[in-house]
Amino acid sequence: MRNGILTFCGGLALSALLSFGAAAQQAEIEATINSQFDAFRAGDFAGAFEYATPQLQRFFQTPENFRQMVTSGYPMVQNPAEVRFLDRRAAGSDFYQVVQITDAGGFTHLLAYLMRQTDAGWRIAAVQILDAPGANV
């Protein structure tokens, strides 16, 4: 009986620690994405570029190349009127974070952010535009 109680209490403690760790991880991922949005709002593409993984930075080579990609392919991230964090799921050691963005025109966009842990913290490895049903809510 005593072993059962100790096992139960140990399980509760482990569950609480894992929940706290997951919440902290979620907060860090959201902070990274929000910080990039803040940089975009300020027109600071060099600052926004810093939130990309080193691999993505090597791919685009310069903040100017990154700016061109964002302005032509992802204009909704430059000055979102509203940002909501939706589902998050693991992909090995990475995570996909789904973000709902309402742009200045009132159109809703869903984006999947591939987040990767680096020495500098969580960074954005890729962004994919998802189909958004009812996109002009």
MIDOSE-1310 file (N, C-alpha, C; in nm, 2 decimals, decimal comma, always signed):
residues 137
mrng	+0,08/-0,12/+0,00/+0,00/+0,00/+0,00/+0,09/+0,13/+0,00; +0,19/+0,12/+0,09/+0,28/+0,24/+0,10/+0,35/+0,26/-0,03; +0,40/+0,16/-0,10/+0,47/+0,17/-0,23/+0,37/+0,23/-0,33; +0,25/+0,19/-0,33/+0,15/+0,24/-0,42/+0,13/+0,39/-0,40
iltf	+0,12/+0,43/-0,28/+0,11/+0,58/-0,25/+0,23/+0,65/-0,30; +0,35/+0,60/-0,27/+0,47/+0,67/-0,31/+0,48/+0,67/-0,46; +0,44/+0,57/-0,53/+0,44/+0,57/-0,67/+0,34/+0,67/-0,73; +0,22/+0,68/-0,67/+0,12/+0,77/-0,71/+0,18/+0,92/-0,69
cggl	+0,23/+0,94/-0,57/+0,29/+1,08/-0,54/+0,40/+1,11/-0,64; +0,49/+1,01/-0,66/+0,60/+1,04/-0,76/+0,55/+1,07/-0,90; +0,44/+1,00/-0,94/+0,38/+1,02/-1,07/+0,32/+1,16/-1,08; +0,26/+1,20/-0,97/+0,20/+1,34/-0,97/+0,31/+1,44/-0,98
alsa	+0,42/+1,42/-0,90/+0,53/+1,52/-0,91/+0,59/+1,52/-1,05; +0,61/+1,41/-1,11/+0,67/+1,40/-1,24/+0,57/+1,47/-1,34; +0,45/+1,45/-1,33/+0,35/+1,51/-1,42/+0,35/+1,66/-1,40; +0,36/+1,71/-1,28/+0,36/+1,85/-1,26/+0,49/+1,91/-1,32
llsf	+0,60/+1,85/-1,30/+0,73/+1,90/-1,36/+0,72/+1,90/-1,51; +0,67/+1,79/-1,57/+0,66/+1,79/-1,72/+0,56/+1,90/-1,77; +0,45/+1,92/-1,70/+0,36/+2,02/-1,73/+0,42/+2,16/-1,73; +0,50/+2,19/-1,62/+0,57/+2,31/-1,60/+0,67/+2,33/-1,72
gaaa	+0,74/+2,23/-1,75/+0,84/+2,23/-1,86/+0,78/+2,26/-1,99; +0,66/+2,19/-2,02/+0,59/+2,22/-2,14/+0,54/+2,36/-2,15; +0,49/+2,41/-2,04/+0,44/+2,55/-2,04/+0,55/+2,65/-2,06; +0,67/+2,62/-2,00/+0,78/+2,71/-2,02/+0,83/+2,71/-2,16
qqae	+0,83/+2,59/-2,22/+0,87/+2,57/-2,36/+0,77/+2,65/-2,45; +0,64/+2,63/-2,43/+0,54/+2,70/-2,50/+0,56/+2,85/-2,50; +0,59/+2,90/-2,38/+0,61/+3,04/-2,36/+0,73/+3,09/-2,44; +0,84/+3,01/-2,44/+0,96/+3,05/-2,51/+0,93/+3,05/-2,66
ieat	+0,86/+2,95/-2,71/+0,83/+2,95/-2,85/+0,74/+3,07/-2,89; +0,64/+3,10/-2,82/+0,55/+3,21/-2,85/+0,63/+3,34/-2,84; +0,72/+3,35/-2,74/+0,80/+3,48/-2,73/+0,89/+3,50/-2,85; +0,95/+3,39/-2,90/+1,03/+3,40/-3,02/+0,95/+3,45/-3,14
insq	+0,83/+3,39/-3,16/+0,75/+3,43/-3,28/+0,70/+3,57/-3,26; +0,65/+3,61/-3,14/+0,61/+3,74/-3,11/+0,72/+3,85/-3,13; +0,84/+3,81/-3,09/+0,95/+3,90/-3,10/+0,98/+3,93/-3,25; +0,97/+3,82/-3,33/+0,98/+3,85/-3,48/+0,87/+3,94/-3,53
fdaf	+0,75/+3,92/-3,49/+0,64/+4,01/-3,53/+0,67/+4,15/-3,49; +0,72/+4,17/-3,36/+0,76/+4,30/-3,32/+0,86/+4,37/-3,41; +0,96/+4,29/-3,45/+1,07/+4,34/-3,54/+1,01/+4,38/-3,67; +0,92/+4,29/-3,73/+0,85/+4,33/-3,85/+0,77/+4,45/-3,84
ragd	+0,70/+4,47/-3,73/+0,61/+4,59/-3,71/+0,70/+4,72/-3,71; +0,82/+4,70/-3,66/+0,92/+4,81/-3,65/+0,99/+4,84/-3,78; +0,97/+4,75/-3,88/+1,04/+4,76/-4,01/+1,19/+4,71/-3,99; +1,21/+4,64/-3,89/+1,35/+4,59/-3,86/+1,37/+4,45/-3,91
faga	+1,40/+4,44/-4,04/+1,41/+4,30/-4,10/+1,54/+4,24/-4,06; +1,64/+4,31/-4,03/+1,77/+4,25/-3,98/+1,74/+4,19/-3,84; +1,66/+4,26/-3,76/+1,63/+4,21/-3,63/+1,54/+4,08/-3,64; +1,44/+4,09/-3,73/+1,35/+3,97/-3,76/+1,43/+3,85/-3,81
feya	+1,53/+3,88/-3,89/+1,62/+3,78/-3,94/+1,69/+3,70/-3,83; +1,72/+3,76/-3,72/+1,79/+3,70/-3,61/+1,71/+3,59/-3,54; +1,58/+3,59/-3,56/+1,49/+3,48/-3,51/+1,48/+3,36/-3,59; +1,55/+3,36/-3,71/+1,56/+3,24/-3,80/+1,67/+3,15/-3,75
tpql	+1,66/+3,03/-3,78/+1,77/+2,93/-3,74/+1,89/+2,97/-3,83; +2,01/+2,93/-3,78/+2,13/+2,95/-3,86/+2,12/+2,89/-4,00; +2,05/+2,78/-4,01/+2,04/+2,72/-4,15/+1,96/+2,81/-4,24; +1,85/+2,86/-4,19/+1,77/+2,95/-4,27/+1,84/+3,08/-4,30
qrff	+1,92/+3,13/-4,20/+2,00/+3,25/-4,23/+2,10/+3,22/-4,34; +2,16/+3,11/-4,34/+2,26/+3,07/-4,45/+2,19/+3,06/-4,58; +2,07/+3,01/-4,58/+1,99/+3,00/-4,70/+1,96/+3,14/-4,77; +1,92/+3,23/-4,68/+1,88/+3,36/-4,74/+2,00/+3,46/-4,74
qtpe	+2,11/+3,43/-4,67/+2,24/+3,50/-4,68/+2,23/+3,64/-4,62; +2,13/+3,72/-4,65/+2,13/+3,86/-4,60/+1,99/+3,89/-4,55; +1,98/+3,99/-4,46/+1,85/+4,04/-4,42/+1,77/+4,10/-4,54; +1,84/+4,15/-4,64/+1,77/+4,21/-4,75/+1,70/+4,09/-4,83
nfrq	+1,77/+3,98/-4,85/+1,71/+3,87/-4,92/+1,59/+3,82/-4,84; +1,60/+3,81/-4,71/+1,49/+3,77/-4,62/+1,38/+3,87/-4,63; +1,40/+4,00/-4,63/+1,30/+4,10/-4,65/+1,22/+4,08/-4,78; +1,29/+4,05/-4,89/+1,22/+4,03/-5,01/+1,13/+3,91/-5,01
mvts	+1,18/+3,80/-4,95/+1,09/+3,68/-4,93/+0,97/+3,71/-4,85; +0,99/+3,78/-4,74/+0,87/+3,81/-4,65/+0,77/+3,90/-4,72; +0,82/+4,01/-4,78/+0,73/+4,10/-4,84/+0,65/+4,04/-4,96; +0,72/+3,95/-5,03/+0,65/+3,89/-5,15/+0,56/+3,77/-5,11
gypm	+0,61/+3,69/-5,02/+0,54/+3,56/-4,99/+0,46/+3,56/-4,86; +0,49/+3,65/-4,76/+0,43/+3,64/-4,63/+0,39/+3,78/-4,58; +0,32/+3,86/-4,66/+0,30/+4,00/-4,62/+0,21/+4,01/-4,49; +0,14/+3,91/-4,46/+0,05/+3,91/-4,35/+0,13/+3,92/-4,21
vqnp	+0,25/+3,88/-4,21/+0,33/+3,88/-4,09/+0,39/+4,01/-4,06; +0,39/+4,10/-4,15/+0,46/+4,23/-4,13/+0,39/+4,32/-4,03; +0,26/+4,32/-4,03/+0,19/+4,41/-3,94/+0,06/+4,35/-3,90; +0,06/+4,23/-3,83/-0,06/+4,17/-3,80/-0,15/+4,25/-3,70
aevr	-0,28/+4,25/-3,73/-0,37/+4,32/-3,63/-0,39/+4,23/-3,51; -0,39/+4,10/-3,53/-0,42/+4,01/-3,42/-0,34/+3,88/-3,44; -0,29/+3,82/-3,34/-0,21/+3,70/-3,34/-0,26/+3,61/-3,23; -0,30/+3,48/-3,27/-0,34/+3,38/-3,18/-0,26/+3,26/-3,20
fldr	-0,22/+3,20/-3,09/-0,14/+3,07/-3,10/-0,24/+2,96/-3,08; -0,24/+2,87/-3,17/-0,33/+2,75/-3,17/-0,25/+2,63/-3,13; -0,27/+2,52/-3,21/-0,21/+2,39/-3,18/-0,06/+2,40/-3,19; +0,00/+2,31/-3,11/+0,15/+2,29/-3,12/+0,17/+2,14/-3,11
raag	+0,25/+2,09/-3,20/+0,28/+1,94/-3,19/+0,43/+1,92/-3,22; +0,48/+1,81/-3,15/+0,62/+1,77/-3,17/+0,64/+1,71/-3,30; +0,76/+1,73/-3,35/+0,81/+1,66/-3,47/+0,96/+1,63/-3,44; +0,98/+1,52/-3,37/+1,11/+1,48/-3,31/+1,14/+1,58/-3,21
sdfy	+1,26/+1,65/-3,22/+1,30/+1,75/-3,12/+1,25/+1,89/-3,16; +1,19/+1,90/-3,27/+1,13/+2,03/-3,32/+0,98/+2,03/-3,28; +0,92/+2,15/-3,30/+0,78/+2,17/-3,28/+0,72/+2,24/-3,40; +0,59/+2,21/-3,43/+0,51/+2,29/-3,52/+0,42/+2,37/-3,44
qvvq	+0,42/+2,50/-3,45/+0,33/+2,59/-3,38/+0,24/+2,65/-3,48; +0,11/+2,63/-3,47/+0,01/+2,69/-3,56/-0,03/+2,83/-3,51; -0,02/+2,93/-3,59/-0,05/+3,06/-3,55/-0,16/+3,12/-3,65; -0,26/+3,18/-3,59/-0,36/+3,24/-3,66/-0,34/+3,39/-3,66
itda	-0,33/+3,45/-3,78/-0,30/+3,59/-3,79/-0,42/+3,66/-3,86; -0,46/+3,77/-3,81/-0,56/+3,85/-3,88/-0,48/+3,97/-3,92; -0,48/+4,00/-4,05/-0,41/+4,11/-4,11/-0,49/+4,24/-4,10; -0,43/+4,35/-4,14/-0,49/+4,48/-4,13/-0,62/+4,49/-4,20
ggft	-0,64/+4,41/-4,31/-0,76/+4,41/-4,39/-0,87/+4,32/-4,33; -0,84/+4,25/-4,22/-0,94/+4,17/-4,15/-0,94/+4,02/-4,21; -0,84/+3,99/-4,29/-0,84/+3,85/-4,34/-0,76/+3,77/-4,24; -0,80/+3,64/-4,23/-0,74/+3,55/-4,14/-0,65/+3,45/-4,21
hlla	-0,53/+3,43/-4,16/-0,43/+3,34/-4,22/-0,39/+3,24/-4,11; -0,37/+3,12/-4,15/-0,31/+3,02/-4,06/-0,17/+2,99/-4,11; -0,08/+2,99/-4,02/+0,06/+2,96/-4,06/+0,12/+2,85/-3,96; +0,19/+2,76/-4,01/+0,26/+2,66/-3,93/+0,41/+2,70/-3,92
ylmr	+0,45/+2,73/-3,80/+0,59/+2,77/-3,77/+0,67/+2,64/-3,73; +0,77/+2,61/-3,80/+0,86/+2,50/-3,75/+0,96/+2,56/-3,66; +0,96/+2,52/-3,54/+1,05/+2,58/-3,43/+1,15/+2,48/-3,39; +1,28/+2,53/-3,38/+1,39/+2,44/-3,35/+1,47/+2,50/-3,24
qtda	+1,51/+2,42/-3,14/+1,59/+2,47/-3,03/+1,74/+2,48/-3,08; +1,80/+2,60/-3,05/+1,93/+2,63/-3,09/+2,01/+2,67/-2,97; +2,14/+2,70/-2,98/+2,22/+2,75/-2,87/+2,16/+2,89/-2,83; +2,10/+2,96/-2,92/+2,05/+3,09/-2,89/+1,90/+3,09/-2,84
gwri	+1,85/+2,97/-2,82/+1,71/+2,95/-2,79/+1,62/+2,90/-2,90; +1,49/+2,91/-2,89/+1,40/+2,86/-3,00/+1,41/+2,96/-3,11; +1,43/+2,90/-3,23/+1,43/+2,98/-3,36/+1,34/+2,92/-3,46; +1,31/+3,01/-3,56/+1,21/+2,97/-3,66/+1,29/+2,90/-3,78
aavq	+1,26/+2,78/-3,81/+1,33/+2,70/-3,91/+1,25/+2,71/-4,04; +1,12/+2,73/-4,04/+1,04/+2,74/-4,16/+0,90/+2,79/-4,12; +0,83/+2,85/-4,22/+0,69/+2,89/-4,21/+0,61/+2,84/-4,33; +0,50/+2,78/-4,30/+0,42/+2,73/-4,41/+0,28/+2,79/-4,40
ilda	+0,23/+2,84/-4,51/+0,09/+2,90/-4,50/-0,01/+2,78/-4,52; -0,10/+2,77/-4,43/-0,20/+2,66/-4,43/-0,33/+2,72/-4,48; -0,42/+2,63/-4,53/-0,55/+2,67/-4,57/-0,63/+2,72/-4,45; -0,69/+2,83/-4,47/-0,77/+2,89/-4,36/-0,92/+2,90/-4,40
pgan	-1,00/+2,80/-4,35/-1,14/+2,81/-4,39/-1,20/+2,94/-4,33; -1,29/+3,00/-4,41/-1,35/+3,13/-4,36/-1,25/+3,24/-4,34; -1,16/+3,25/-4,44/-1,05/+3,34/-4,42/-1,08/+3,49/-4,41; -1,20/+3,53/-4,44/-1,23/+3,68/-4,42/-1,34/+3,69/-4,31
v	-1,31/+3,64/-4,20/-1,41/+3,64/-4,09/-1,42/+3,78/-4,03
